[in-house]
Amino acid sequence: MKILAAVVGTSVLLSSIGAVHASELVYRPINPSFGGDPLNGNWLLSQATAQTAGGGSPGFSIDFPDFGGIPQPDPTPVPVPEVPLIPSAN
């Protein structure tokens, strides 16, 4: 019985030590779009630029899918026939 009391007492003591050192979490936004400091904008842009391939500026690119050799329609526009106007019946 003494061993059980010692084990329970030790576990209660060890579990309470972690609670003593805990602190409250505080959210501080970094991105200026979400309420952060507006002066962080240049730093965020430089970090994003550094993470792009080749270190260049991030640009817009489209990665077209591979259709597996299936022929695709001709991208040149086809002339549309003219539609005759119907006279109004006033």
HELIX and SHEET records of a PDB file:
HELIX    1   1 LYS A    2  VAL A   20  1                                  19    
HELIX    2   2 PRO A   32  PHE A   34  5                                   3    
HELIX    3   3 PRO A   38  ASN A   40  5                                   3    
HELIX    4   4 GLY A   41  ALA A   50  1                                  10    
HELIX    5   5 ALA A   53  GLY A   55  5                                   3    
END                                                                             
